[in-house]
Amino acid sequence: SQAAVPEAIVTAKDQQTNFTRETKTNSVGSYSLPGLPPGTYTITVSAPGFQSYTQTGIAVTPNTIRRVDVTLTVGTVTENVTVVATAAALQTDRAEIRSDVTGNTLTNVPVPIGRNYQMLMPTIPGVSEAQNGNSFAANPTRSVNFSVNGTPTNINNFSIDGTNSRGVIDATFTYVPALEAVQEVSVITNSFDAEQGLAGGAAISLQIKSGSNVVHGSLFGFHTDQHLKAYQWAADRSQPKPKYIYNQYGATLGGPIKQDRLFYFLSYEGTHYSENVTQNVQVPTPAMKAGDLSASPTPIYDPSTGAPDGTGRTPFPNNIIPRDRIDPGIQAILNLGGWAPNTPGSGAFGLARNYVTSAPNYQWRRQYDAKLNYNPSSKLSTYVRFGFVDHNANTDGIFGPLGGLPISRANTGSGFVQGHLFQGTISVTYVPNPNLVIDASYGYFREDFNDVPPRGDENLGWTVMKVPGLQSNRKTELGWPLILIDGFSQLGAANNFEPHGYRDPTYDYSANLSWNRNTHNFRFGFNLNRQHINESQPQGNLAYIASQGGFQFSPGATQLNGGPPGNDFNTFAAFLLGLPSNAGKLRLFPDDIQTRMKAYSMYARDRWQIMPKLTFNYGVRWELFPFPRRVGRGLEVYDFDTNVMLLCGLGPNPIDCGINKGKGGLAPRAGLAYRISDSMVIRAGYGMTWDPINLSSFQRLNYPDLVQISLNRPNGFSWATTLRQGFPEIVQPDLKSGILPVASNLSIITIDNNNLVRGYIQSWNLTAEKRFGDWVGSAGYVATRTTDQLHQLDANWSPIGTGTAGQVLNRKFGRTAATRFLGTLGTSKYDSLQTRLDHRFSGGYQLILGYTWAHGRGYSAETSGAVPGPAATVTVGLPGYYKLNYGDLSRDVRHNFQATGIVELPFGKDKPWVQSGLPARIAGGWQINSLFSAYTGTPFTAIADNSTLNSSASTQRADCFSGTTHKRGNIYQWYDRSDFRVPAAGRFGTCGANTLRGPGLVNLDMGLDRKWRFGEQSELKFRVESFNVANTPHHSNPNNNINSGGFMEALGIRNTGRDGLDERTFRVGLKLSW
């Protein structure tokens, strides 16, 4: 009979710690044990008149419902039926899209250099290729970012043992535990349960290992060096391989302090990376530095002739700039030497990649994790976890004393950095009765560091270049100015965000209650997340604004209005003459920026077992994001009617300046799961979530705390200033009145109540899942709509052809600087077919296959708050032309195939073949592991110099001349250059947003293990792994600027999350486990 058995006693017992929970079946024979700590359990069911039933090996993981259906057999209680859970589990009671990265996968699959578990996230359907981001200072554990189902990369939520671990500024998952410390990773990517909050793309829950009743531990070491890897793709193979050393080593230990009650787990990992990096960039020839630009195919026009709009100019005779016309500050740089070609170049002018250099950089990292579990009774379980990272690094500029880009494949910063990360959790679960569970947790995360750029104790903008306005002895304004030369590798400062220091803590408080009543499981919860910013970072909100001074040189200053298009020689001529198209200088008042943000959320959810085969999940989540504040006052809001900045909370201004939008609200969630049979389930789910982005991260560096002078050329053929004019003096504002006039040249960011929204993400799926023996396969339609995604828009735009004179706020107030605000362009769309075939480890092998066909369209890069357009350099900021930003998302990968495999060779003891004797000892214990990835290319847009557009807040597009572009697929000319033209003046180019596609990627990583077992518990494993087995270079999208001599050359290396390490690399490792 299949009749329900009420009042049966159900006991769950952790096989490692003996922690036990008990409940009873209800009137319809169902039971629920919510809130069980993760682990592997034995389930026992007993009832009078029936044989006792026991099932072992039941894995309980975070964010998972594990269904264990039991059929009791008539008999006496003293009789027992025992089974071992071997069948692959289906997801039978929740409708979200979820995946687990198991401990077996983490331990065996070849995780790339750095051994960051996040590198396995792209093996999950719907997850984009991983990419590195940020400097060694801001991202010391080398976390990667990825888009999930087309949503912004910075709205994924990441927790460790229930505590948020995202960086405050850009939501990077800054704290990455050592791989040996990770037990399992649970990833939810669509149709979230109401319990999941502050996540728009993925909710990723990581579980740190815990101790048990048996002492377990490990000692490990992994090594690679230049002798174990191939040359970089662009390296000089006639020279010895540059130095490369990457060592990771450490230990883990876990066990009981008191049997069945108190347990500990400890982990340490050290990382030492040191490399002499080879880089290829574009530099001017000696003739060019002497003013001889005769190699230009078009004239170099003298900007001192003709009219201010560039008409009527006459060329320099023979395209040679007289020596006495070269700016003395530029000549002082040229006199320092060390900035000249040393290898043949490529491209239309033979300039591209004509300089190769190699120099050392390093990073040290020491990482500690500790966890203490205490289970005083079956009703109470607790744990405390603490993690700590100590790190330092040093990276020089590519041109040595002249600075330039960091000589690193991984670090976007330069100079020396020292810092720490702290991350911890306190959690308590209490069970007053079998139908009521209460849990609460407190989490803390903090990021501290300071970094100083090279030559950060010298004021080189004044002592060498003698630029007026750069006289300063403030420590945040020392070093080289930032010198951007379109088409060439930059000089001076490596970026516009150094020096800087962070002291950013995050506090997380959560409480939840679960209540079983008949066929309903109700769950209610509350969360408070507090994010604090305490930073000394004088970073400009435009690429050319830097605390040391910044200059951008473009070709327009030496072109003829109506004449031939500009090129690299025109740009370099503007540099020699000291005529930047844009220039910026800033100063920080006070030395530390301090903001405070809170996010509140509450939810209620019911999981209703409508019938034995049908489960309905429904609930609602309420999320509130109050307007952020600074310490001592609120943020600031620009008044577009009076050209003043209102300081919230000072003078007559309320603390939120009347900003009453963008605060979030209710978000419904619902899902159905129907079990067609024991081996098949159909699921459908829908969820809505609010964009959790922290608004204060966009305004933290803003006037009046940060005074940013922005100087811009009045038209596309002019210049912003000269190096002899320099910058005006920066004066500290007086904040007392709460109302500050805004000078015409001050760049600002504001929140406009008329345009502010808080975007939201809707996600839904329809999925079928089927078990075939030891295999589980699934296929589903998965979609998202990112509605009202935030963008940075510029209110001070100008119509085409009007330049600075036509800027909206210039005509109104004489204001010429950028005035950015947060607004929206519309909805991004993502639709996909996601399939997965999974054979978890059994029978000596594991194989997981995933394929995604997807199409994502939208107005921005997959980063909430990004500059509008498919990438930050492809911006259409004119309201009447916003629709030109719409196109394929920048990480729109149409086809994505992933495969991971673990295969034990069938030789040796307990294997099918060669089971005994010396042959068994030789042939036994071998294992092959693999990770295979194949992606199609990502989209990009062909652009042109802005001189023909002559419009503020927008970037010009190239003309796609023939109407149909022809892809050659050759890295030296990816698309036929003859299909493109520089557009005529007075309009946007005809090339659409992201209509072109770059190179795809195919990659195979493999590993070979040899294991030796000592008794039942101890094992020694020797491992050799090879990454990019075929040594195939994975090229990035080509140079997309038609004015550049390297247009359509795809010679760079793709960002794949491996810190630039693309060539074939072997890693050897040894691990002792017990």
GUKEFI-982909 format. One record per residue (C-alpha): residue in three letters; x, y, z. Coordinates in steps of 0.05 Angstrom, whole numbers, plus 5000, padded with zeros to 4 digits. Example, Ala and Ser with C-alpha at 12.3 -4.5 7.8 and 13.67 -1.06 7.14 Angstrom:
ALA524649105156 SER527349795143 
This chain:
SER500050005000 GLN502350724986 ALA498251015043 ALA501251585083 VAL504351405150 PRO503251975200 GLU507252065265 ALA513251675238 ILE519751895272 VAL524852175223 THR531952265247 ALA537652605209 LYS544752475234 ASP551052795208 GLN555852235190 GLN561952655209 THR559853005273 ASN553852585298 PHE549653225301 THR542452985303 ARG535753295288 GLU528952955294 THR521953085270 LYS515452705255 THR511352605192 ASN504852995186 SER497852755170 VAL499552655097 GLY506052295112 SER510852855093 TYR516453145135 SER521353715132 LEU527953865167 PRO529554585149 GLY535954925171 LEU540354305174 PRO547754495175 PRO551154285110 GLY554053585112 THR552952855094 TYR547152545133 THR544051885150 ILE536451895150 THR532651395194 VAL525051315192 SER521250885241 ALA513950765259 PRO510150235299 GLY508549625256 PHE513749785203 GLN520949595191 SER525850155206 TYR528650485144 THR535650775139 GLN538951145081 THR546051385083 GLY550151875042 ILE544952425038 ALA548753065019 VAL545853715046 THR548554345014 PRO546755095021 ASN540655344983 THR538354634969 ILE532354204984 ARG534353474985 ARG528253034976 VAL528652345009 ASP522251954996 VAL521451335040 THR517050725031 LEU516150345096 THR515149595096 VAL510549235144 GLY514648885198 THR517348985267 VAL521249605287 THR527249175304 GLU527848985231 ASN531649485189 VAL532449645115 THR538850025097 VAL540450335030 VAL546150785006 ALA544351414967 THR547651294899 ALA542651574849 ALA543852274824 ALA539152754858 LEU533953154820 GLN531853864839 THR524653694856 ASP521954244902 ARG524754914879 ALA524255254812 GLU530455674808 ILE536355514763 ARG541855254809 SER548354874805 ASP553454594853 VAL560954594846 THR562453994890 GLY568453874932 ASN570553314886 THR570453794827 LEU574354324865 THR579653814886 ASN580753474819 VAL579053914759 PRO585054324736 VAL583655014765 PRO588155524729 ILE594255854760 GLY592256184824 ARG587455614840 ASN581456074847 TYR574955674851 GLN571356244814 MET574856014751 LEU569955424750 MET563855884750 PRO563955944673 THR562755184669 ILE555655344693 PRO550655484637 GLY548956224631 VAL555456474662 SER559956884617 GLU567456804610 ALA571257024672 GLN575257664669 ASN580357984715 GLY579058664743 ASN582259184788 SER589259254816 PHE593158814864 ALA591359334916 ALA583859324908 ASN583458584889 PRO589158214923 THR586157514920 ARG585157614844 SER577757524843 VAL574557504774 ASN568057804749 PHE562857504703 SER556057664676 VAL550357174692 ASN544757114642 GLY546457784612 THR545858184677 PRO550958684703 THR557358384730 ASN557058794794 ILE550358564820 ASN552057844836 ASN551757674909 PHE557257264942 SER557156985012 ILE561856565053 ASP558256145106 GLY552356625100 THR556257285103 ASN556657775046 SER563757845018 ARG563158364964 GLY567658964958 VAL563959614972 ILE566160014911 ASP564859564852 ALA561958934884 THR568058514868 PHE568257864907 THR574558104942 TYR575557544992 VAL577056884957 PRO578656325006 ALA584155824993 LEU581755254949 GLU583454735003 ALA578955095052 VAL572755055007 GLN567754495018 GLU562754654964 VAL559755234924 SER552355314909 VAL550355784852 ILE543356034837 THR542656404771 ASN535256504757 SER528356564790 PHE530956664860 ASP527256434922 ALA524757004965 GLU530356855014 GLN535657054964 GLY537157804966 LEU541858334941 ALA543057914878 GLY541058084807 GLY545357594769 ALA547557024814 ALA547156844887 ILE553556474903 SER554156124970 LEU560855834990 GLN561655355048 ILE568155325086 LYS570154635112 SER568754445184 GLY572053975232 SER569153295249 ASN569952725300 VAL576152485261 VAL582452905252 HIS583453075179 GLY588853515148 SER593253645088 LEU599953925068 PHE600554184997 GLY605054554949 PHE604254764876 HIS609555064832 THR610755324762 ASP616355734731 GLN618955974664 HIS622055294650 LEU615154984655 LYS611655444606 ALA612055674534 TYR614056364511 GLN608956914512 TRP605856984443 ALA609357644428 ALA615957474462 ASP622757474428 ARG624256734423 SER631656864409 GLN632357084482 PRO631756664545 LYS624856614574 PRO623657174624 LYS623156994696 TYR616456714720 ILE615256384788 TYR608556214818 ASN608455824883 GLN602555644927 TYR603455234990 GLY599855125055 ALA596354655103 THR589554495132 LEU587654155197 GLY580853985226 GLY578153545281 PRO574553495347 ILE575853895410 LYS570153525444 GLN567152915410 ASP560253045379 ARG560153755405 LEU565954215390 PHE570154215325 TYR575554635293 PHE578254745223 LEU584555145205 SER587355335137 TYR593555705114 GLU595755855043 GLY601656265020 THR602256534949 HIS608656804918 TYR608357074847 SER614257394813 GLU614857534738 ASN618857914687 VAL613258104640 THR614158204566 GLN609758744535 ASN609159034465 VAL606559744455 GLN606860314406 VAL612060874414 PRO614461434368 THR620661364325 PRO626861794338 ALA625162204276 MET618162344303 LYS620962554371 ALA625463044334 GLY619363344299 ASP620162974233 LEU613262714216 SER614662654141 ALA612561914143 SER605262144150 PRO601362014086 THR597262654099 PRO599363364118 ILE600763584189 TYR597464264196 ASP600164834237 PRO594965014291 SER597665724295 THR594965864226 GLY587865924202 ALA581566014243 PRO580065734313 ASP575265224282 GLY581064914243 THR579365204175 GLY584565564134 ARG590465224165 THR596965124127 PRO601364504135 PHE608264494166 PRO613364474109 ASN615163744094 ASN611063544156 ILE616863754201 ILE615564134265 PRO621164634280 ARG624964474343 ASP623365144373 ARG615964974368 ILE616564354411 ASP613864494481 PRO619564534532 GLY615964074580 ILE615263554525 GLN622463654505 ALA624563534577 ILE621162854573 LEU624262694506 ASN631162864534 LEU630462314586 GLY630961784532 GLY628661064536 TRP622461154494 ALA624060914424 PRO622560304380 ASN626759684390 THR623059194345 PRO619659234276 GLY612559504281 SER606159314244 GLY599859664220 ALA598860184166 PHE604760604189 GLY609260064217 LEU608560364287 ALA604059864323 ARG607559424375 ASN614359714357 TYR617059704428 VAL618059074471 THR620359084542 SER620858634603 ALA621258824676 PRO619758494743 ASN613558534786 TYR611258114844 GLN605757964894 TRP606057614962 ARG599757364996 ARG598757005062 GLN591756755076 TYR588756455140 ASP581856155153 ALA579255865218 LYS572455575236 LEU569655335302 ASN563154935305 TYR559554815370 ASN553254385376 PRO551454365450 SER544953985435 SER540453755379 LYS536554395387 LEU542454875381 SER548154915331 THR553155485324 TYR559455665288 VAL564556225285 ARG569056345225 PHE574656835213 GLY578956965152 PHE584957415144 VAL589357605084 ASP595957975088 HIS598758205021 ASN603858644987 ALA606058764916 ASN610359194871 THR609659364798 ASP613759854756 GLY611660264695 ILE612959984626 PHE617860554610 GLY621660524676 PRO623361234698 LEU618261514648 GLY612661104679 GLY607160884633 LEU602560284638 PRO604059774692 ILE609059254669 SER604358704689 ARG599458234657 ALA594958264718 ASN595858904758 THR592259534734 GLY595959934787 SER603260094794 GLY608060214851 PHE608159884920 VAL601959644958 GLN600959365028 GLY594259145054 HIS589658665092 LEU582858345085 PHE578558115143 GLN572257685137 GLY568257335191 THR561657025211 ILE557956855275 SER551856405264 VAL546756085311 THR541055605294 TYR535855425347 VAL530254915341 PRO524855025395 ASN520854455367 PRO521154015305 ASN516654485266 LEU520055135284 VAL527255345267 ILE530456025283 ASP537156225255 ALA541156875258 SER548057095235 TYR552757685239 GLY558057805186 TYR563858275179 PHE568258435120 ARG573658965115 GLU578659165062 ASP584859565082 PHE590659775038 ASN595260345017 ASP599160414953 VAL604160914925 PRO605860974850 PRO612960954824 ARG616761594838 GLY611061784884 ASP615562234926 GLU617262704867 ASN613163244835 LEU615163104763 GLY609663524731 TRP612964144759 THR620263974768 VAL620963654699 MET615163904656 LYS614264594690 VAL606764584679 PRO603565174717 GLY598464944768 LEU602164304785 GLN606464604840 SER604664174901 ASN607763784958 ARG601363414977 LYS602962674978 THR596762504936 GLU599162954880 LEU606362704871 GLY609162294815 TRP608462364739 PRO602362704707 LEU597862244667 ILE599662324593 LEU594861984544 ILE596861994471 ASP591461704425 GLY594261094389 PHE600661074430 SER602160754497 GLN601261274552 LEU606861614590 GLY607461824662 ALA602261584712 ALA599560884701 ASN592461094716 ASN588261644747 PHE586661294813 GLU593361254848 PRO595761374901 HIS590061114943 GLY588160765008 TYR581960395030 ARG579060235098 ASP572159975077 PRO568159545125 THR561559185111 TYR556858945167 ASP551458425154 TYR545858225201 SER540757685186 ALA535157315222 ASN530456795195 LEU524756365220 SER522155715189 TRP515455415208 ASN512554765184 ARG504954715185 ASN501654125150 THR503754155077 HIS506654855083 ASN513655075100 PHE513555815116 ARG519956225121 PHE520756945143 GLY527057355147 PHE530358025157 ASN537158285133 LEU540958935145 ASN547159075104 ARG551459675122 GLN557059905076 HIS562160425097 ILE567060775052 ASN573361075084 GLU578161235028 SER583761685007 GLN583061634932 PRO583662254888 GLN580761924826 GLY577762324769 ASN570962144740 LEU573962234670 ALA579861844644 TYR584362454636 ILE583062774705 ALA588562584755 SER591162874820 GLN598062964788 GLY594863294728 GLY592562934665 PHE592863074591 GLN589762734530 PHE592662874462 SER588462754399 PRO589562874324 GLY584663454315 ALA589364014336 THR593863894274 GLN588363724224 LEU584864164174 ASN577464244183 GLY574663944120 GLY581363634103 PRO583962914106 PRO582662474167 GLY587462504225 ASN592261944242 ASP597661754293 PHE602462284265 ASN597262834277 THR596462604348 PHE603862604361 ALA604563284331 ALA599463554381 PHE603563224436 LEU609963554412 LEU606564224410 GLY603664134480 LEU596464204457 PRO591963704494 SER584863604471 ASN582863484544 ALA586263624610 GLY584363534682 LYS586963654753 LEU583863494820 ARG584863574894 LEU581863184951 PHE578663565010 PRO579263275063 ASP584362715057 ASP579162165070 ILE572562065035 GLN567261765082 THR560361525061 ARG555161075094 MET549960635059 LYS544760165087 ALA540359645054 TYR534359345090 SER530458745067 MET524958295092 TYR521557695060 ALA516057185069 ARG515656545031 ASP511355915031 ARG513355255001 TRP506754894992 GLN506554154977 ILE499954184938 MET500153444924 PRO505652924930 LYS508353084861 LEU507153834858 THR510654374899 PHE508955114894 ASN513755634920 TYR511256344926 GLY513456944965 VAL515257674965 ARG521458054984 TRP521658775005 GLU528159154996 LEU529559865017 PHE535660274998 PRO535660935036 PHE539261525006 PRO546661465026 ARG550161965070 ARG557062235083 VAL559762285154 GLY557162935182 ARG552363085125 GLY548762775065 LEU551162704994 GLU550663284945 VAL545663454890 TYR546763934833 ASP541164434820 PHE540264464745 ASP536165114751 THR541165524791 ASN548065204777 VAL549465074850 MET551264454889 LEU546564304947 LEU550063965006 CYS544763515037 GLY543963615112 LEU547464295113 GLY544264975112 PRO536964945089 ASN537664275055 PRO534463645082 ILE539063045094 ASP536762725029 CYS535863364989 GLY528863134973 ILE531262524934 ASN525362044943 LYS526361574885 GLY530560954872 LYS529360654941 GLY526959964918 GLY520459624939 LEU516858954935 ALA519558394892 PRO515057784879 ARG517857084870 ALA514156444849 GLY515655754822 LEU512555074807 ALA515954404808 TYR512153794782 ARG514953094788 ILE512552714727 SER516052094755 ASP521551914803 SER526452064747 MET523652684715 VAL521353374738 ILE518753994703 ARG520054674734 ALA517655384719 GLY519855984758 TYR519456744760 GLY523157234803 MET524157984809 THR529958304845 TRP532059024854 ASP538859264830 PRO542959264895 ILE548159764870 ASN550760254922 LEU549260954897 SER554561254942 SER560060884903 PHE558561334843 GLN558461984883 ARG563961834934 LEU568962224893 ASN565162854879 TYR565163604889 PRO566263914940 ASP570163334973 LEU573763244907 VAL574963864866 GLN575963654793 ILE578064164741 SER576263924671 LEU578864314611 ASN576064124543 ARG577264364472 PRO571864824444 ASN571364424380 GLY574263804348 PHE580164184317 SER582264594376 TRP585464454444 ALA583464514517 THR589564884543 THR597064894530 LEU602364604574 ARG604965314584 GLN598165554608 GLY597064954653 PHE591564944705 PRO588165464748 GLU589165444823 ILE584664964863 VAL581565284924 GLN578264904981 PRO570765044982 ASP567265315044 LEU561564835061 LYS558165235116 SER552265505076 GLY550564835045 ILE549765174977 LEU555965234933 PRO556665564866 VAL559665094814 ALA565165374770 SER564665254696 ASN570764794693 LEU568964344752 SER566963634733 ILE561463354777 ILE556762764787 THR549762844813 ILE543262484826 ASP537262804791 ASN530562644823 ASN527162734756 ASN531262184724 LEU533161724782 VAL530461024783 ARG532860384815 GLY532959854762 TYR530359154772 ILE531658484741 GLN526158004721 SER528157284709 TRP524256674689 ASN525455964665 LEU522055344641 THR526354734652 ALA525853984645 GLU530553524684 LYS531252774674 ARG535352234708 PHE538151674665 GLY541451174712 ASP547551554740 TRP546452134692 VAL542252754701 GLY540553184641 SER536853844639 ALA534654334585 GLY531054994594 TYR529155664567 VAL532356184613 ALA531156934605 THR532357594641 ARG530058304631 THR534458834664 THR529459404667 ASP531960124678 GLN539159924688 LEU542960524714 HIS547660894668 GLN552061504676 LEU549262024629 ASP552162714615 ALA547363304622 ASN552363774589 TRP551863484519 SER552163894456 PRO548763794388 ILE552963524331 GLY557664044302 THR557064534359 GLY562764314404 THR563664634471 ALA559865254451 GLY553564854441 GLN553664494508 VAL546964534543 LEU549664814608 ASN554765254573 ARG549165624538 LYS545465674604 PHE550965814655 GLY557565824616 ARG558965134644 THR563764704601 ALA565664114646 ALA562263434648 THR555963404690 ARG554062684698 PHE547862404730 LEU544961714740 GLY539361554692 THR536860994648 LEU536260854574 GLY531660254575 THR531559504583 SER536858994569 LYS534358324544 TYR537357624549 ASP534356984522 SER537756314522 LEU537355564516 GLN541455244572 THR543054504575 ARG547054084622 LEU548853344626 ASP551753124692 HIS554952474714 ARG557252574785 PHE563252164807 SER561551424808 GLY564150824771 GLY571051144769 TYR569151764729 GLN565652434730 LEU563452824668 ILE559553474666 LEU557653794600 GLY554354464591 TYR552054854530 THR548755534526 TRP545955874465 ALA544456594484 HIS542957284456 GLY543557904499 ARG541658604475 GLY541959264512 TYR544659964519 SER550759864563 ALA556459424583 GLU554358904634 THR556059354692 SER550759744728 GLY552360484726 ALA556960414666 VAL557660974615 PRO552260864563 GLY554160474501 PRO556659764491 ALA563359974521 ALA565860584558 THR569360834496 VAL563260764451 THR558561284478 VAL552761644446 GLY550662154497 LEU545862584457 PRO538662454481 GLY535862464411 TYR540761914391 TYR540661474454 LYS537760914412 LEU544360854375 ASN547260544439 TYR542659934431 GLY546059314407 ASP548858644429 LEU551558654500 SER559058674506 ARG559257974535 ASP554157694487 VAL557157004472 ARG552456664424 HIS555255964435 ASN558555714499 PHE560654984509 GLN563954734573 ALA566254044594 THR569753794657 GLY572053084667 ILE575252654721 VAL577151944701 GLU580651434744 LEU584550954700 PRO581750234708 PHE588149924735 GLY590249714805 LYS586949474868 ASP579349474867 LYS579449644792 PRO577249204733 TRP584349064707 VAL591348924735 GLN588848834806 SER594948554842 GLY602448494845 LEU607848964818 PRO603849134755 ALA598049374798 ARG602749804840 ILE605550124777 ALA599250204737 GLY594450354794 GLY592651024824 TRP592751444760 GLN587451954744 ILE586352434685 ASN582653094695 SER580453604643 LEU577054264632 PHE574954444561 SER571955114539 ALA569555374472 TYR566556064461 THR564556464400 GLY567257174395 THR564657784432 PRO561958404397 PHE565359074386 THR564059734350 ALA568360094299 ILE569660814322 ALA573161434295 ASP576362064322 ASN571262554349 SER573563144306 THR568363014252 LEU562862964303 ASN564763574345 SER559863404399 SER560763354475 ALA558862714512 SER559262264450 THR564261854412 GLN564261824337 ARG562861174299 ALA566460954236 ASP562660884171 CYS561460164150 PHE562660364078 SER560359774036 GLY554259624077 THR556858914089 THR563258824128 HIS567758244108 LYS571057864164 ARG577857614143 GLY579357264209 ASN586657444204 ILE589457754268 TYR593258264226 GLN586858484192 TRP580858194227 TYR575858554182 ASP577558834114 ARG579659554128 SER577059784061 ASP569959654086 PHE570660244134 ARG571460994126 VAL572261604170 PRO565361924170 ALA563862604140 ALA562963184187 GLY556063324217 ARG553462624231 PHE554761974267 GLY558261424228 THR553960874200 CYS557160284238 GLY552160034289 ALA553359874362 ASN556859204372 THR555458964302 LEU562458664293 ARG565158034326 GLY572157884351 PRO575957224356 GLY572856634391 LEU576456184441 VAL577755444446 ASN581855204505 LEU583654544538 ASP586754464607 MET588853764631 GLY591753444693 LEU594852774709 ASP594852524781 ARG598351944815 LYS595751734883 TRP598851304936 ARG594451084994 PHE596950935064 GLY591750565104 GLU584450785102 GLN585351535114 SER592051775085 GLU593751935013 LEU599552244976 LYS597952554909 PHE602852794856 ARG599853234802 VAL602153514736 GLU597453994701 SER597754344634 PHE593854974619 ASN592455154546 VAL595054474524 ALA595154664451 ASN598955314466 THR594055684421 PRO593956444432 HIS587156714451 HIS586857404419 SER582557974443 ASN578058404399 PRO581858824348 ASN583759554351 ASN577159884334 ASN579360614319 ILE579560744244 ASN584261334256 SER589460874286 GLY594960554244 GLY593359894279 PHE586059904260 MET583159194257 GLU589458864284 ALA587458344336 LEU594258254368 GLY592558334441 ILE591257744488 ARG584157624512 ASN582357744585 THR580457044608 GLY581057134683 ARG587956824684 ASP591757474699 GLY594257494628 LEU597656814630 ASP595556534563 GLU601356114538 ARG601755374554 THR603855284626 PHE605354664667 ARG604254644742 VAL606854094788 GLY603953964856 LEU604453494915 LYS599153404968 LEU598952965030 SER592052855059 TRP589852475121 
